[in-house]
Every structure is written in C-alpha cells, then in structure tokens.
Amino acid sequence: MNRFFKDLGKYWNYTFYSAKSQLKTEVANSYLNWAWWVIEPFCFMLIYAFIFGYLLSNRGPFFNCHIFIGLLIWDFFNRCVKSSVKMVKNNKSIVSKVYLPKYTLIISDMIVNGFKMLICLLISFGMLVAYRVPVDWHLIMIVPVLAVTILFTFGCCTILMHIGVFVTDMSNVINIVLRAVFYLTGIFYNIETALPEQYAKLLLTFNPLAALTTGMRHAMLAKSMPDWVTLGLWTVLSIILTAIGVHTIYKNENTYVKVI
C-alpha cells in the first residue's frame, strides 16, 4: 500500500484537473449549465415521492427527505460502479499513450460524482430546514457514514474496473445486479419498519448500501447513531476490497493495453 499512497500524491494534480475538466465539459453546451446537477436529483425525488408516497400511500414522517437522503447515497454509488466497468476502455487514448496508475481514473470519476453528491447533501440540508425537521449533534454522524460509502465504492470500482477489461458483458451483468440492489436498499421505504425484524436485520447487515442509507437517515432524521457494529464491519471489508483491487490493478495494468 506504500506504493498506492506514493502514486496517489504523485498523480493527484492530474486526477484533480481531470475531474475539473469533466465537470466543465458536462455543462459546456447546456442552457441550464450547473443547474442540472440540482434539477436532476430533485426531479427523481419528486417522481419517487409521487409514485410511492401518493399513488401507493407509502408515506411516513418527512417522507420526501427520507427519499432524497437515500438517493444521494445510491446515486453516487450507482454512477461510480457503472462507469468503472468500462473505465479503461473509455480512456483508451490516455491509457495507451502515457503511464498512470489506472485507479486514478476511478478517483477522478469519484471526485466528479462526489461533487454532485455534495450538492445533493446541501439540498438535503435545505429540505431539513424547509420541512422543519428537528436535528441535533447526531447530524455530524453523516461524516463517518459518507467516509465508509466512499471507501466501499472505491473498493468495488477497482475490482470491477479490472474485470471489465477482460469481460465484455460485465456492464450488462452489473446493470442487473444494481437494479436488484436498488430495490433491496430501501430508497423509497423504511427497511426497519417495512420488513419483519429478522429480515430487516439480515438486509441491513449484508447489504452495505442499505446499512449506509439507514445510517444517514438515523443521523439526519431520527437524531440517533448509526449501527457502529455494521459500520465497522463494512469499513474493514471496504479496506480489504480496496487492497485487493489496488494490488490486482498494479499486477495486471501492463496487460490492459494489449487487451483493449
């Protein structure tokens, strides 16, 4: 891991400016420019709130806030994982001409999506004020939850990036898996109240996205602590995933150019 941290510092300028360039490119030819980063997640929240809140009568306290907090975690993970599968192939022009640790491409993409998640988080704070949600010091618990989210996402992305180089159909498989995980994460319902206790506990233990989303909601809506045991478990597993992914990339990155 010493090489990882050394290369991280060495190539940080490229990583940061690549992310900055990508953000500028996304809004360069758009009439609403950066406003889309606010409009898009907000519209998704309204759609889910209308379908599951009004049409299916699945409402609860601060239901719109409940959905939006789930979306900001899910959207970050979903975007990063989907793009990681084709990351090397989509950056063939860079990978084939200059050397850089391939995971820097993932970090650059995560900075872009992290910036969008930050915007969603600011919108969430605004919604807490608008809906007069009572908050207290537990709000700072979102920091460890977001840290584990980022670490877990990076670990998954490194492994999937490697597999995606050699398995062409991996992106199709990931789309199916992500769809299943989406419905098991509780974006538009409360896992703790919608499911029997034993099933809810099982899901919150073995589905990291469900655990992280619930932890965010505890801190922001319920004025309570996240489940530290589950959070600690997924922190350790995320570190293991990251170590395996980074090691695999270092070991095989010279063959990526030949394959793509």
Secondary structure, DSSP 8 states (H G I E B T S, - for coil): -HHHHHHHHHTHHHHHHHHHHHHHHHHTT-SSGGGHHHHHHHHHHHHHIIIIIIIS----TTHHHHHHHHHHHHHHHHHHHHHHHTHHHHTHHHHTTS---THHHHHHHHHHHHHHHHHHHHHHHHHHHHTT----GGGGGHHHHHHHHHHHHHHHHHHHHHHHHH-TTHHHHHHHHHHHHHHTTTSSS-HHHHS-HHHHHHHHHH-HHHHHHHHHHIIIII-----HHHHHHHHHHHHHHHHHHHHHHHHHHHHHHHH-
